[in-house]
Amino acid sequence: MGERSKLLFDRATRCIPGGVNSPVRAGKAVGIDPPFIARADGALLWDADGNEYIDYVCSWGPMILGHSHTEVVQALEESLRLGTSYGAPTEREVEMAETIVEVVPSIEMVRMVNSGTEATMSAIRLARGYTGREKIVKFDGCYHGHADSLLVSAGSGVATLGIPGSPGVPQDLARQTISLPFNDLEPVGKAFQKFGPEIAAVIVEPIPGNMGVIVPQQEFLDGLSQITREHGSLLIFDEVITGFRVAPGGAQELFGIMPDLTCLGKIIGGGLPVGAYGGKKDIMSKMAPEGDIYQAGTLSGNPLAMAAGLATLRILKKGDIYKELEDKASMLFLGLEEAARAAGIPSVINRIGSMGTLFFRADPVTDFETARASDQDLFKGYYKRMLEQGIYLAPSPFEATFVSTAHTQEMIRKTIKCAENALQDL
Ligand SMILES: *Cc1c(COP(=O)(O)O)cnc(C)c1O
């Protein structure tokens, strides 16, 4: 890495644990010290040493329109002059809620929070409060933020760093979480046979992105919907990545499923810190002050975050954006597949719309076990060679590659060329 990034990382490690404010960023899994980013525009990033990168992390998903989109910047500038936080209701929060209710099929009522973690944590509390039950079913390799109940067998950084769970999570709470293999209904049926009347909710990433992208079987998602209904449990779709990513209405629109609750984040903040959870009116109205289940936030519905989010959603609602994203992502991943084949490297591409993952494995990747069986050393070598050529990927084999509207065909062609070089060199 460049000199300035090195110096900054040195300073950072002295005063921030591991030098980063979110673990995967440190690059441990791929054996690098991270470049420190100074600036971004469109699909490009520049680090503190002035190196330019084509960005496929997109801030881990939010930047679906690229960085510093003119309309988002303009909305922020206008909002900035009106004050940055009031801790009081605003018109923009109403607009945000109305937009989400209009676009996301199952959401009738929604509450804004400040991160995806807060969204899932609050949805779980609501599910427990609403059903009067305590157990939660989740799936191995799905990541739902870092709340206590949801860190069991989690994906993302927990998977990347090979951490089984986390010290500090009370045993009693972890025991209330049942984690099962993704894409497999049979264990779900068994869990409900055994614990049915105790299960408050099933929470799932309908299209997992945190063990790398996994394509869900339609029958699996249908089955979850049916079994939760039969047992009086709630189905929670964690669409923090997929909301407005795979379609305006997220995975539930694509797969035609109506979950009881939905968690959102990432894209709906347009690059500012945001989360939201919503669902059926009779469930959501149990939240205080209408109901008695408590959840609050000093900065929730923050005016700047609402401005950036609304400007983003306004553009995404136009719809033709998703055709453009599909075409670009398809071009990229077909190119990567071909590059791997030409280099004689076994690979699997999992992709839905503009989120995808290249796994180094000969057999299909359908769950956490098969994702973990991919060749992580090969990924490490590939990652380093891509970074050296100015291609910025997530520094972990268990993450998604995101394409934005700001990626041009020329950038994608260059990326494929770099992948050919990297894969030939492995
Ligand atoms: C990113 C993510 C979260 C957590 O969101 P934060 O804003 O990082 O707290 C939760 N669920 C999924 C599916 C995510 O991808």
The ligand as an ORCA input file, in Angstrom:
! r2SCAN-3c Opt
* xyz 0 1
  C     -25.385     -4.721      6.521
  C     -26.424     -5.634      6.997
  C     -27.001     -5.520      8.262
  C     -26.481     -4.557      9.297
  O     -26.576     -3.244      8.904
  P     -25.624     -2.155      9.636
  O     -26.096     -0.862      9.070
  O     -24.228     -2.527      9.256
  O     -25.862     -2.283     11.084
  C     -28.068     -6.326      8.579
  N     -28.539     -7.225      7.716
  C     -27.992     -7.392      6.489
  C     -28.581     -8.391      5.558
  C     -26.899     -6.624      6.104
  O     -26.330     -6.829      4.921
*
